[in-house]
Amino acid sequence: MSSGMRARREQILFTARVLRLAILTYLALGLILTLSILKPLPLMEEADPFRPIAVEPDWYLRAAKVALSTLPGPLSALAILLIPILFLALPWIERAGWLSGVSSRIRVVLAIILTAGFMLLTWGLGC
């Protein structure tokens, strides 16, 4: 068998496979369309824009939601801003020497209070 005849035969086989695949694809799509027309899914209940939806925020927004729902207005804003900033800035405050006159026990208590405040706002206070 010559190489020209072999190439022609491979081209015919490839075309036949592509056509078979196209026919099977159209048959599957036709079956899915037929079944969806014969047995449609029921629609969900009508939306009510005035009914509140209980949506739980992601973990990084939970502290803000809890602070806003449990604390009064200005205090919640201070808690949302100051507790994480103080929690993250505590190592720099200690290195700068601002707490040099404060005993180490008070520094540990301050760190525990800030950590507990952040954890309560994030995981357990109010929700």
HUQUIGI-V739746 format. One line per field, one symbol per residue. ss: DSSP state (a for helix, b for strand, c for the rest). phi: phi as a letter, one per 30 degrees, with the letter a starting at -180 (. if undefined). Layout:
ss=???
phi=???
This chain:
ss=ccaaaaaaaaaaaaaaaaaaaaaaaaaaaaaaaaaaaacccccccccccccccccccccccaaaaaaaaaccaaaaaaaaaaaaaaaaaaaaaaaacccccccaaaaaaaaaaaaaaaaaaaaaccc
phi=.dddddddddddddddddddddddddddddddddddddbddddddddcdcddcdccddddcddddddddccdedddddddddddddddceddddddidcddcddddddddddddddddddddcbdjc
